[in-house]
Amino acid sequence: MPSMAYPSLPSYLESRDLRSKDLRNVEAALMTCYRWMFLARSADNRILELFRQGLIRGTVAGGQGNEGLVASIGLLADKSIDVISFSHRGLAGKLIWSMPLGEHLSHYFANAGSPTRGREGNVHYGDPKNRSYPMISHLGAMPSNVLGGADSQRRKGHPAIGVTFFGDGASSTGDIHECMNIATLYRLPILFVLENNEYAYSTPTSEQFATPDLVKRAEGYGMQGEVLDTSDTEATLTTLCAAMDRVRDGCFPYFVEARCLRLRGHAAYDTCDYVPREKTEEWARRDALPLLRSRLVKSGDETEIETVETELKDFIEESVKAAMAHPPAAPEGMKDDVFSPRRARIAWSAEQEPESLTLAQALQRAHRKILRESPESIVLGQDIATYGGPFKVTENLFKEFGHERVVNTPVAESATVGHATGLALNGHRPIVEFQFADFATDATTQIILNTATYHFRCGAETPLVLRFPCGGGLTFGSFHSQDLEALYLHMPGLKLLYPSTPQDAFNALLAAYEDNNPVLLFEHKKLYRRSKQEVVFDPDFREVWHPRKVRAGEQATFVTYGEMVYEAEGALDYLEPEYGISADLFDLRCLSPLDLTLVRESLAKTHRLIVLHEGRRNAGFGAELVSRLTEELFFELEAPPLRLASADTPVPFAPELEAAYRPSRDSIIESIADWLEP
């Protein structure tokens, strides 16, 4: 729905910016701030009324008491270049940043006028196109996106800063500390704003922290910081203006512990009965909005203030009516919007000379090609620079492309993925190498609940590649040997590639890189140096998104991927001459989005299905494959499907135990022979 459908903004709200020079006329600056603060407070109160009337579902979390802080930052930020992520108490900032009030209200009504088309919860929205990133309920996971966005802006030559909000409760999460470390390590221009209202939901700070001075945390990361009393709006403006200028000019992070109020509970259902009466009375006395109003009235602005308040209340009611006029949100298109259909248009050079390469070397060659030919590319990961990564996939790339393009990261998997997501949201195309796929579990929230859902939630694209060295057979034990594809396949918004040959690995990295969605590239460690193959630029590299028919046969349709392709081939090499058993063998290569067209055609011919994977059997991907294929072709089957997978135990260490844990050529032979035995 076009913005013009909503009431026009009053002319005095067309001023959305304050700079240090504007603070010389402090009364005019305070009046500007008051207008936005009053609009936000009144809108929050009206939203609460609408919720209580049953017109807004879910719940609402108001910013009553935080307006002085949030409006000041919204006005002081450069909306044309800066990056920000407001919390659930940030309506004042969101109104200043972008979109008419009516559009914000439509989002709360979750109707067709909602900027998220009713797909995201009522405070969980932003405006990524204008670098205002939406929040998720895992509040500690938000700041890293701002780090990436600000980093991207600086790489593009903009003197931008990033501003990230989080509460006293969220400051306990590991992500916050990972972000503070990364920001100082990389000298990123980030203003960390801790909104300390003394309660994380109902838990007071005395039960959260051993020390009440949270600003001291900044010292541990080599970061300056200060405490801000947000009751005095003039002090808030001047303090934040100086802090933001310092961050912008020095390109270094800064920390503000803002002492805020909670005039409403954590959300609409929170009665705040856990707060002592003297505390609520103190908060009422410190409320910045009436204090600022009183000051402006004493300066002789009472008539203007009353006029503004009347007009803004009318403006809110007109906006409510316009927002409520939209029809309900429509479910059409939801499935289509899980993924972006677009990909980058990269004019890859057509290399002619083939090289005999291992799978690891093929990936390295693909990295080099990407870094040379796509200036938006950045490779991040632990030990990937001078050392070249634990499996030497990035060896020598640092020497050739430098620390701006090949970035060593600290041990901070979650913030690294969040940082990469922020880079991707702003037009860069990062590739993140994990030391082992197992370590990605530390970033699971960031991967599956944040990065993967951006396009569905708000239409934003996150083109990044996450490389997962995975799989067993090398006696690395439980924490370095897992195949975790089933975990990520359950979550919408992620694409998964799992190549088994050097050429497919080269093709897969190119295909993943140009895709405008997050792509997980599973790389079986046992294949890194298993054998060499001639590798060359293949104009049809995008075929890696579809299965490859490895060999033809008669008795069964055999579906697998990754290192198990070779175990399956070994089994068939024995079964065909010894037992006369042959099969159509398919290497899926792409696990999401899944293309089973050729497999279905084969199964209609052979009438028997074998599914093999290294991941554990219980809830493994094989169960999904069997289900999808038999739902359509059940009456074509002449035998129950055979599902081969690893045991439902942690990965054991001793080679004899690991051999018993995972499928092998011999165990596959035995299972197929027994299965086909009359």
C-alpha positions as CSV (number, residue, x, y, z in Angstrom):
1,M,0.0,0.0,0.0
2,P,1.6,3.4,-1.0
3,S,2.6,5.8,1.8
4,M,0.2,8.5,0.4
5,A,-2.7,6.4,1.7
6,Y,-1.8,7.7,5.2
7,P,-2.3,11.2,6.6
8,S,0.5,13.6,5.8
9,L,3.0,14.3,8.5
10,P,2.6,17.7,10.2
11,S,5.1,20.1,8.7
12,Y,7.0,20.6,12.0
13,L,7.8,16.9,12.0
14,E,9.5,17.2,8.6
15,S,12.6,18.1,10.6
16,R,14.2,14.7,11.5
17,D,17.8,15.8,12.0
18,L,19.9,17.5,14.7
19,R,23.6,18.1,14.5
20,S,26.1,19.6,16.9
21,K,25.6,23.1,15.4
22,D,21.8,22.8,16.0
23,L,22.4,22.3,19.7
24,R,23.7,25.9,20.0
25,N,20.0,26.9,19.9
26,V,19.2,24.4,22.6
27,E,15.5,25.5,23.1
28,A,14.7,24.9,19.4
29,A,16.5,21.6,19.5
30,L,14.6,20.6,22.6
31,M,11.3,21.6,21.0
32,T,12.1,19.4,18.0
33,C,12.9,16.5,20.4
34,Y,9.7,17.1,22.4
35,R,7.5,16.8,19.3
36,W,8.9,13.4,18.5
37,M,8.9,12.2,22.1
38,F,5.2,13.2,22.5
39,L,4.2,11.6,19.2
40,A,5.9,8.3,20.3
41,R,4.5,8.4,23.8
42,S,1.0,9.1,22.6
43,A,1.3,6.4,19.8
44,D,2.5,3.8,22.3
45,N,-0.4,4.6,24.6
46,R,-2.9,4.4,21.8
47,I,-1.4,1.1,20.6
48,L,-1.8,-0.2,24.2
49,E,-5.5,0.8,24.1
50,L,-6.0,-0.9,20.8
51,F,-4.4,-4.0,22.2
52,R,-6.7,-4.0,25.2
53,Q,-9.7,-3.6,22.8
54,G,-8.6,-6.8,21.0
55,L,-7.7,-5.0,17.8
56,I,-4.0,-5.8,18.1
57,R,-3.0,-9.4,18.6
58,G,0.1,-11.0,20.2
59,T,1.3,-8.4,22.7
60,V,2.8,-4.9,22.7
61,A,5.9,-3.6,24.4
62,G,5.9,0.2,24.8
63,G,8.8,2.6,25.0
64,Q,7.2,4.8,27.6
65,G,10.1,6.3,29.5
66,N,12.7,5.7,26.9
67,E,11.7,8.4,24.4
68,G,14.3,11.0,25.5
69,L,17.1,8.5,24.7
70,V,15.7,7.0,21.6
71,A,14.4,10.2,20.0
72,S,17.7,11.9,20.6
73,I,19.7,9.1,18.9
74,G,17.2,9.0,16.0
75,L,17.5,12.8,15.5
76,L,21.3,12.8,15.8
77,A,22.0,9.9,13.5
78,D,22.6,10.4,9.8
79,K,19.7,8.5,8.3
80,S,21.3,8.6,4.9
81,I,24.3,6.5,5.8
82,D,24.1,5.2,9.4
83,V,23.1,1.7,10.5
84,I,20.9,1.0,13.5
85,S,18.8,-1.6,15.3
86,F,16.2,-0.4,17.7
87,S,14.9,-2.6,20.5
88,H,11.2,-3.2,21.4
89,R,11.2,0.2,23.2
90,G,12.3,2.1,20.1
91,L,9.1,3.4,18.5
92,A,10.4,7.0,18.7
93,G,13.5,6.2,16.7
94,K,11.6,4.1,14.2
95,L,9.2,7.0,13.5
96,I,12.1,9.4,13.0
97,W,14.0,7.0,10.9
98,S,11.5,6.1,8.2
99,M,7.9,5.2,7.2
100,P,4.7,7.1,8.1
101,L,3.0,6.4,11.4
102,G,0.2,4.7,9.6
103,E,2.5,2.1,8.2
104,H,3.9,1.4,11.7
105,L,0.3,1.0,12.9
106,S,-0.6,-1.3,10.1
107,H,2.2,-3.5,11.2
108,Y,0.7,-3.7,14.7
109,F,-2.7,-4.5,13.2
110,A,-0.8,-7.2,11.1
111,N,-2.9,-6.4,8.1
112,A,-2.1,-6.0,4.4
113,G,-0.6,-2.6,4.9
114,S,2.1,-4.0,7.3
115,P,5.6,-3.6,6.0
116,T,6.2,-7.2,6.8
117,R,2.8,-8.3,5.3
118,G,1.8,-9.6,8.7
119,R,4.6,-12.0,8.9
120,E,6.6,-10.6,11.8
121,G,5.6,-9.9,15.4
122,N,4.4,-6.4,16.2
123,V,7.7,-5.0,17.6
124,H,9.9,-7.2,15.5
125,Y,10.2,-5.1,12.4
126,G,12.6,-2.6,10.9
127,D,13.5,-1.1,7.5
128,P,16.6,-2.9,6.2
129,K,16.6,-1.0,2.9
130,N,17.3,2.1,5.0
131,R,19.7,0.2,7.3
132,S,17.3,-0.1,10.2
133,Y,17.6,-3.8,11.1
134,P,14.6,-5.6,12.7
135,M,14.9,-7.1,16.1
136,I,14.5,-10.7,17.1
137,S,13.5,-11.9,20.5
138,H,17.1,-13.2,21.1
139,L,18.1,-9.7,21.8
140,G,21.8,-10.4,22.2
141,A,22.0,-11.6,18.6
142,M,21.0,-8.2,17.1
143,P,24.1,-6.0,17.6
144,S,26.4,-8.1,15.3
145,N,24.2,-7.3,12.3
146,V,24.8,-3.6,13.0
147,L,28.6,-4.3,13.2
148,G,28.5,-5.8,9.8
149,G,26.3,-3.1,8.3
150,A,28.6,-0.3,9.7
151,D,31.7,-2.2,8.5
152,S,30.1,-2.5,5.0
153,Q,29.3,1.2,4.9
154,R,32.9,2.1,5.9
155,R,34.2,-0.3,3.2
156,K,32.1,1.6,0.7
157,G,33.7,4.9,1.8
158,H,30.8,6.3,3.9
159,P,31.6,8.0,7.2
160,A,28.8,6.0,8.8
161,I,28.4,4.7,12.4
162,G,26.3,1.9,13.8
163,V,24.1,2.2,16.8
164,T,22.9,-0.8,18.6
165,F,20.5,-1.0,21.6
166,F,20.2,-3.8,24.1
167,G,18.9,-4.0,27.7
168,D,20.6,-4.8,31.0
169,G,19.3,-8.4,30.7
170,A,20.6,-9.0,27.2
171,S,24.0,-7.6,28.2
172,S,24.6,-10.9,30.0
173,T,24.5,-12.9,26.7
174,G,27.7,-14.1,25.1
175,D,26.8,-12.4,21.8
176,I,27.1,-9.0,23.4
177,H,30.6,-9.7,24.6
178,E,31.6,-11.3,21.3
179,C,30.4,-8.1,19.5
180,M,32.2,-5.7,21.9
181,N,35.4,-7.7,21.3
182,I,35.0,-7.7,17.5
183,A,34.1,-4.0,17.4
184,T,37.3,-3.0,19.3
185,L,39.4,-5.6,17.5
186,Y,38.4,-4.4,14.0
187,R,38.0,-0.7,15.1
188,L,34.4,-0.5,14.0
189,P,32.4,2.7,14.6
190,I,29.8,1.4,16.9
191,L,27.8,3.1,19.6
192,F,26.7,0.4,22.1
193,V,23.7,1.7,24.0
194,L,22.7,-0.3,27.0
195,E,19.2,0.6,28.2
196,N,19.4,-0.1,31.9
197,N,16.0,0.1,33.5
198,E,17.1,-2.0,36.4
199,Y,14.9,-5.0,35.5
200,A,15.3,-7.8,32.9
201,Y,11.6,-8.6,32.7
202,S,11.0,-9.0,36.4
203,T,14.5,-9.8,37.6
204,P,16.3,-6.8,39.2
205,T,19.9,-6.0,38.4
206,S,20.9,-7.1,41.9
207,E,20.0,-10.6,40.9
208,Q,21.7,-10.4,37.5
209,F,25.1,-8.8,38.2
210,A,27.7,-8.8,40.9
211,T,28.4,-5.1,40.1
212,P,25.8,-2.5,39.3
213,D,28.1,-0.4,37.1
214,L,27.6,-2.1,33.7
215,V,29.6,0.6,32.0
216,K,32.8,-0.9,33.4
217,R,32.4,-3.8,31.0
218,A,33.6,-1.5,28.3
219,E,37.0,-1.2,29.9
220,G,37.6,-4.9,29.5
221,Y,37.5,-4.5,25.7
222,G,39.6,-1.3,25.6
223,M,36.5,0.8,24.9
224,Q,35.6,4.1,26.5
225,G,32.2,4.6,28.0
226,E,30.0,6.7,30.3
227,V,26.7,6.6,32.2
228,L,23.9,8.7,31.0
229,D,20.8,9.9,33.0
230,T,18.1,10.1,30.4
231,S,15.8,12.2,32.5
232,D,17.5,15.4,31.4
233,T,16.9,15.7,27.7
234,E,19.3,18.5,27.1
235,A,22.1,16.4,28.8
236,T,21.0,13.4,26.8
237,L,21.2,15.3,23.5
238,T,24.6,16.9,24.2
239,T,26.2,13.8,25.7
240,L,25.0,11.6,22.8
241,C,26.0,14.1,20.2
242,A,29.5,14.2,21.5
243,A,29.6,10.4,21.7
244,M,28.3,9.9,18.2
245,D,30.7,12.5,16.8
246,R,33.6,10.8,18.7
247,V,32.6,7.4,17.2
248,R,32.2,8.9,13.7
249,D,35.5,10.8,13.7
250,G,37.6,8.3,15.5
251,C,36.1,5.1,13.9
252,F,36.2,3.4,17.2
253,P,33.4,1.9,19.4
254,Y,32.0,3.7,22.4
255,F,29.7,2.4,25.2
256,V,26.8,4.3,26.8
257,E,25.0,2.9,29.8
258,A,21.7,4.8,29.6
259,R,19.8,4.8,32.9
260,C,16.3,4.5,31.6
261,L,12.8,4.1,33.1
262,R,10.2,1.4,32.7
263,L,6.9,3.2,33.0
264,R,5.2,0.2,31.5
265,G,6.0,-3.5,32.1
266,H,8.1,-5.7,29.9
267,A,5.0,-6.1,27.7
268,A,1.3,-5.3,27.9
269,Y,0.5,-8.4,30.1
270,D,3.1,-7.3,32.6
271,T,1.6,-5.6,35.7
272,C,4.9,-4.6,37.2
273,D,3.7,-5.8,40.6
274,Y,7.3,-6.9,41.4
275,V,8.5,-3.3,41.4
276,P,8.4,-1.6,44.8
277,R,6.1,1.5,45.0
278,E,8.9,3.8,45.9
279,K,10.7,2.8,42.7
280,T,7.7,3.5,40.5
281,E,7.2,6.8,42.2
282,E,10.9,7.6,41.5
283,W,10.5,6.7,37.9
284,A,7.5,9.0,37.6
285,R,9.5,11.9,39.0
286,R,12.3,11.2,36.5
287,D,10.1,10.9,33.4
288,A,11.9,12.9,30.7
289,L,8.7,13.8,28.8
290,P,6.9,15.8,31.5
291,L,10.2,17.3,32.7
292,L,11.0,18.5,29.2
293,R,7.4,19.9,28.8
294,S,7.7,21.8,32.0
295,R,11.0,23.3,31.0
296,L,9.6,24.4,27.6
297,V,6.5,25.9,29.2
298,K,8.7,28.0,31.5
299,S,10.5,29.2,28.4
300,G,7.2,30.6,27.1
301,D,6.3,27.8,24.6
302,E,3.1,26.6,26.3
303,T,0.8,27.8,23.5
304,E,2.9,26.1,20.8
305,I,3.1,22.9,22.9
306,E,-0.6,22.7,23.4
307,T,-1.2,23.2,19.7
308,V,1.3,20.6,18.8
309,E,-0.2,18.1,21.3
310,T,-3.7,18.6,20.0
311,E,-2.6,18.3,16.4
312,L,-0.5,15.2,17.0
313,K,-3.3,13.4,18.8
314,D,-5.6,14.1,15.9
315,F,-2.9,12.9,13.5
316,I,-2.6,9.7,15.5
317,E,-6.4,9.1,15.2
318,E,-6.4,9.8,11.5
319,S,-3.5,7.4,11.1
320,V,-5.3,4.7,13.1
321,K,-8.3,5.0,10.9
322,A,-6.2,4.8,7.7
323,A,-4.3,1.8,9.0
324,M,-7.4,-0.1,10.1
325,A,-8.9,0.4,6.6
326,H,-6.5,-2.2,5.1
327,P,-7.8,-5.7,4.5
328,P,-6.4,-8.6,6.5
329,A,-3.0,-10.0,5.6
330,A,-3.1,-12.5,2.7
331,P,-1.3,-15.9,3.0
332,E,-0.5,-16.0,-0.7
333,G,3.2,-15.9,-1.6
334,M,4.5,-16.9,1.8
335,K,6.2,-20.1,0.6
336,D,7.6,-18.2,-2.5
337,D,9.1,-15.6,-0.2
338,V,11.2,-18.0,1.9
339,F,14.0,-17.6,-0.6
340,S,14.9,-14.6,-2.8
341,P,14.6,-15.7,-6.4
342,R,17.5,-13.4,-7.5
343,R,21.2,-14.0,-7.9
344,A,24.1,-11.7,-8.5
345,R,25.0,-11.1,-12.1
346,I,28.7,-11.8,-12.1
347,A,30.6,-11.9,-15.4
348,W,32.9,-14.8,-14.5
349,S,35.9,-15.1,-16.7
350,A,36.0,-18.3,-18.6
351,E,39.2,-20.0,-17.5
352,Q,40.4,-22.5,-20.1
353,E,43.3,-24.3,-18.5
354,P,42.3,-27.3,-16.4
355,E,44.2,-28.1,-13.3
356,S,44.5,-31.5,-11.5
357,L,43.2,-30.6,-8.0
358,T,42.0,-32.1,-4.8
359,L,38.6,-31.0,-3.4
360,A,40.4,-28.7,-1.0
361,Q,42.4,-27.2,-3.8
362,A,39.3,-26.8,-5.9
363,L,37.7,-24.8,-3.2
364,Q,40.8,-22.7,-2.9
365,R,40.8,-22.0,-6.6
366,A,37.1,-21.0,-6.4
367,H,37.9,-18.6,-3.5
368,R,40.7,-17.0,-5.5
369,K,38.4,-16.6,-8.5
370,I,35.7,-15.0,-6.4
371,L,38.1,-12.6,-4.6
372,R,39.7,-11.6,-7.9
373,E,36.5,-11.1,-9.9
374,S,33.9,-9.9,-7.3
375,P,35.0,-6.9,-5.3
376,E,32.1,-7.4,-2.9
377,S,33.6,-10.6,-1.6
378,I,35.1,-11.0,1.9
379,V,36.3,-14.2,3.4
380,L,36.1,-14.5,7.2
381,G,37.0,-17.3,9.7
382,Q,39.3,-18.5,12.4
383,D,43.0,-19.0,11.4
384,I,42.2,-18.5,7.7
385,A,44.8,-15.7,7.1
386,T,48.5,-16.5,7.6
387,Y,47.8,-20.1,8.6
388,G,45.4,-20.8,5.7
389,G,42.7,-22.5,7.8
390,P,42.9,-25.9,9.5
391,F,42.5,-27.7,6.2
392,K,44.5,-25.2,4.1
393,V,41.5,-24.3,2.0
394,T,42.4,-20.5,2.3
395,E,46.2,-21.0,2.1
396,N,48.0,-18.0,0.4
397,L,44.8,-16.0,-0.1
398,F,45.8,-13.6,2.7
399,K,49.2,-12.9,1.0
400,E,47.4,-12.1,-2.3
401,F,44.3,-10.2,-1.1
402,G,45.3,-8.8,2.3
403,H,43.5,-8.4,5.7
404,E,40.7,-6.3,4.3
405,R,39.4,-9.2,2.1
406,V,40.7,-12.2,4.1
407,V,39.8,-11.6,7.7
408,N,40.9,-13.6,10.7
409,T,38.1,-13.7,13.3
410,P,38.3,-14.4,17.0
411,V,36.6,-17.4,18.5
412,A,33.1,-15.9,18.2
413,E,31.0,-18.0,15.9
414,S,27.7,-16.3,16.6
415,A,28.9,-12.7,16.2
416,T,31.0,-13.7,13.2
417,V,27.9,-15.0,11.4
418,G,25.9,-11.9,12.6
419,H,28.7,-9.6,11.3
420,A,28.7,-11.4,8.0
421,T,24.9,-11.1,7.8
422,G,25.2,-7.3,8.3
423,L,27.7,-7.1,5.6
424,A,25.4,-9.1,3.3
425,L,22.4,-6.9,4.1
426,N,24.3,-3.9,2.9
427,G,25.6,-5.3,-0.4
428,H,28.7,-7.3,0.4
429,R,28.9,-11.0,-0.2
430,P,30.8,-12.7,2.6
431,I,32.1,-16.3,2.9
432,V,32.5,-17.6,6.4
433,E,34.7,-20.7,7.0
434,F,34.0,-22.7,10.2
435,Q,36.9,-24.7,11.5
436,F,34.5,-27.7,11.9
437,A,30.7,-27.9,11.1
438,D,30.3,-29.0,14.8
439,F,31.3,-25.5,15.9
440,A,28.4,-23.9,14.0
441,T,26.1,-25.0,16.8
442,D,27.4,-21.9,18.7
443,A,25.9,-19.8,15.9
444,T,22.7,-21.7,15.4
445,T,20.4,-18.9,16.6
446,Q,22.0,-16.5,14.3
447,I,21.9,-18.8,11.3
448,I,18.5,-20.3,11.6
449,L,16.4,-17.7,13.3
450,N,17.9,-14.5,12.1
451,T,19.9,-14.8,8.9
452,A,17.7,-17.4,7.3
453,T,14.5,-15.6,7.9
454,Y,15.3,-12.1,6.7
455,H,13.8,-12.5,3.3
456,F,10.6,-13.9,4.6
457,R,10.3,-11.4,7.3
458,C,11.0,-8.2,5.5
459,G,12.2,-9.0,1.9
460,A,15.9,-8.3,2.7
461,E,18.5,-10.5,1.0
462,T,21.4,-12.0,2.9
463,P,23.8,-13.4,0.3
464,L,26.4,-15.2,2.3
465,V,28.1,-18.6,2.2
466,L,28.8,-20.6,5.4
467,R,31.4,-23.3,4.8
468,F,31.1,-26.4,7.0
469,P,33.9,-28.9,7.1
470,C,32.0,-32.0,8.2
471,G,31.9,-35.8,8.5
472,G,33.7,-38.6,10.1
473,G,36.0,-41.4,9.2
474,L,39.2,-39.6,10.3
475,T,39.0,-40.5,14.1
476,F,38.5,-36.9,15.1
477,G,35.9,-37.8,17.8
478,S,32.5,-36.4,18.8
479,F,33.1,-32.7,18.4
480,H,34.8,-32.6,15.0
481,S,33.0,-35.3,13.0
482,Q,29.3,-34.7,12.7
483,D,27.1,-34.4,9.7
484,L,24.5,-31.9,10.8
485,E,22.6,-31.3,7.6
486,A,19.3,-32.6,9.0
487,L,19.4,-29.9,11.8
488,Y,19.6,-27.1,9.3
489,L,17.3,-28.6,6.6
490,H,14.5,-28.4,9.1
491,M,14.7,-24.6,9.2
492,P,13.3,-22.5,6.2
493,G,15.4,-20.0,4.4
494,L,18.7,-21.9,4.1
495,K,20.1,-23.5,1.0
496,L,22.4,-26.5,1.3
497,L,25.0,-27.8,-1.1
498,Y,27.0,-31.0,-0.4
499,P,29.5,-31.7,-3.2
500,S,31.5,-34.9,-3.5
501,T,34.0,-34.2,-6.3
502,P,36.6,-31.5,-6.8
503,Q,34.8,-30.1,-9.9
504,D,31.4,-30.1,-8.0
505,A,33.1,-28.3,-5.0
506,F,34.5,-25.6,-7.3
507,N,31.1,-25.2,-9.0
508,A,29.2,-25.3,-5.7
509,L,31.2,-22.4,-4.2
510,L,30.6,-20.3,-7.3
511,A,26.9,-21.2,-7.3
512,A,26.5,-20.6,-3.6
513,Y,28.4,-17.3,-3.8
514,E,26.2,-15.7,-6.5
515,D,22.9,-16.8,-4.8
516,N,21.1,-14.0,-2.8
517,N,20.3,-16.3,0.1
518,P,22.3,-17.8,2.9
519,V,23.9,-21.0,1.6
520,L,25.5,-23.7,3.7
521,L,28.3,-25.5,1.9
522,F,29.0,-28.9,3.5
523,E,32.5,-30.2,2.8
524,H,33.3,-33.7,3.9
525,K,36.8,-33.6,5.4
526,K,37.6,-37.1,4.2
527,L,37.2,-35.8,0.6
528,Y,39.5,-32.8,0.9
529,R,42.5,-34.9,-0.3
530,R,40.9,-38.2,-1.3
531,S,41.8,-37.8,-4.9
532,K,42.5,-35.3,-7.7
533,Q,40.4,-34.4,-10.7
534,E,40.7,-32.1,-13.6
535,V,39.0,-28.8,-12.6
536,V,38.1,-26.0,-15.0
537,F,35.6,-23.2,-15.1
538,D,32.3,-24.8,-16.1
539,P,29.8,-22.5,-17.8
540,D,27.1,-24.9,-16.5
541,F,28.3,-24.7,-12.9
542,R,24.7,-23.9,-11.7
543,E,23.8,-27.5,-12.5
544,V,25.2,-28.3,-9.1
545,W,21.8,-27.3,-7.8
546,H,20.5,-30.5,-9.3
547,P,21.3,-34.2,-8.8
548,R,24.1,-36.0,-10.8
549,K,23.4,-39.5,-12.0
550,V,26.6,-41.3,-11.1
551,R,25.8,-44.7,-12.8
552,A,22.9,-46.6,-14.3
553,G,21.4,-49.8,-13.1
554,E,18.2,-51.9,-13.0
555,Q,17.4,-53.3,-9.5
556,A,17.1,-50.1,-7.4
557,T,17.3,-46.3,-7.2
558,F,20.1,-45.5,-4.9
559,V,20.2,-41.9,-3.5
560,T,23.1,-40.4,-1.5
561,Y,25.5,-37.5,-1.3
562,G,28.8,-36.4,0.1
563,E,31.5,-39.0,1.0
564,M,28.8,-41.7,1.0
565,V,28.8,-41.5,-2.9
566,Y,32.1,-43.3,-2.8
567,E,31.0,-45.9,-0.3
568,A,27.9,-46.5,-2.4
569,E,30.0,-46.9,-5.6
570,G,32.3,-49.3,-3.8
571,A,29.4,-51.4,-2.7
572,L,27.9,-51.5,-6.2
573,D,31.3,-52.4,-7.7
574,Y,31.1,-55.5,-5.6
575,L,27.4,-56.3,-5.8
576,E,27.1,-56.1,-9.6
577,P,29.6,-58.9,-10.5
578,E,28.9,-61.0,-7.4
579,Y,25.2,-60.8,-7.1
580,G,24.0,-59.2,-10.4
581,I,22.6,-56.3,-8.5
582,S,22.9,-52.9,-10.2
583,A,21.3,-49.6,-9.4
584,D,20.7,-46.1,-10.7
585,L,23.0,-44.1,-8.3
586,F,22.3,-40.4,-7.7
587,D,24.5,-37.9,-6.0
588,L,22.0,-35.3,-4.8
589,R,24.6,-32.5,-4.5
590,C,21.9,-30.0,-3.5
591,L,19.8,-30.8,-0.4
592,S,17.8,-27.6,-0.4
593,P,16.0,-26.7,-2.5
594,L,15.6,-30.3,-3.3
595,D,15.1,-31.5,-6.9
596,L,14.0,-35.1,-7.1
597,T,12.7,-35.1,-10.7
598,L,15.3,-37.5,-12.1
599,V,15.1,-39.7,-8.9
600,R,11.3,-40.1,-9.3
601,E,11.7,-41.1,-12.9
602,S,14.3,-43.7,-11.9
603,L,12.1,-45.0,-9.1
604,A,9.2,-45.4,-11.4
605,K,11.5,-47.7,-13.5
606,T,13.3,-49.7,-10.7
607,H,10.5,-49.9,-8.1
608,R,13.0,-50.1,-5.3
609,L,14.6,-47.3,-3.2
610,I,17.8,-47.1,-1.2
611,V,18.7,-44.0,0.7
612,L,22.1,-43.6,2.3
613,H,23.6,-40.8,4.4
614,E,26.3,-40.4,7.1
615,G,24.1,-38.4,9.4
616,R,22.4,-40.3,12.2
617,R,19.3,-42.4,11.3
618,N,16.8,-40.9,13.8
619,A,15.2,-37.9,12.1
620,G,17.9,-38.0,9.5
621,F,17.5,-36.6,6.0
622,G,16.9,-40.1,4.6
623,A,13.5,-40.2,6.3
624,E,12.5,-37.0,4.5
625,L,13.7,-38.4,1.2
626,V,11.8,-41.7,1.7
627,S,8.7,-39.8,2.6
628,R,8.8,-37.4,-0.4
629,L,9.4,-40.2,-2.9
630,T,7.0,-42.7,-1.5
631,E,4.1,-40.2,-1.1
632,E,3.9,-40.0,-4.8
633,L,5.2,-43.5,-5.9
634,F,4.1,-45.8,-3.1
635,F,2.1,-48.1,-5.3
636,E,5.1,-48.4,-7.7
637,L,7.3,-49.9,-4.9
638,E,8.0,-53.7,-4.9
639,A,9.8,-53.6,-1.5
640,P,10.0,-51.3,1.6
641,P,12.6,-48.6,1.1
642,L,16.0,-49.3,2.6
643,R,17.4,-46.5,4.8
644,L,21.1,-46.6,5.6
645,A,22.6,-44.2,8.1
646,S,24.9,-43.8,11.0
647,A,24.1,-45.1,14.5
648,D,22.1,-43.0,16.9
649,T,25.0,-42.3,19.2
650,P,27.6,-39.6,19.5
651,V,30.5,-40.1,17.1
652,P,33.0,-42.4,18.9
653,F,36.7,-41.8,18.7
654,A,38.5,-45.1,18.4
655,P,38.8,-46.1,14.7
656,E,37.2,-49.5,15.3
657,L,34.2,-47.8,17.0
658,E,33.9,-45.1,14.4
659,A,33.9,-47.8,11.7
660,A,31.0,-49.5,13.4
661,Y,29.2,-46.2,13.9
662,R,29.1,-44.9,10.3
663,P,28.0,-46.8,7.0
664,S,30.9,-48.4,5.1
665,R,31.2,-50.3,1.9
666,D,30.9,-53.7,3.6
667,S,28.0,-52.7,5.8
668,I,26.2,-51.3,2.7
669,I,26.8,-54.5,0.8
670,E,25.5,-56.6,3.6
671,S,22.3,-54.5,4.0
672,I,21.5,-54.4,0.3
673,A,22.1,-58.2,-0.1
674,D,19.8,-59.0,2.8
675,W,17.2,-56.5,1.6
676,L,17.1,-58.0,-1.9
677,E,17.3,-61.6,-0.8
678,P,14.0,-63.4,-1.9
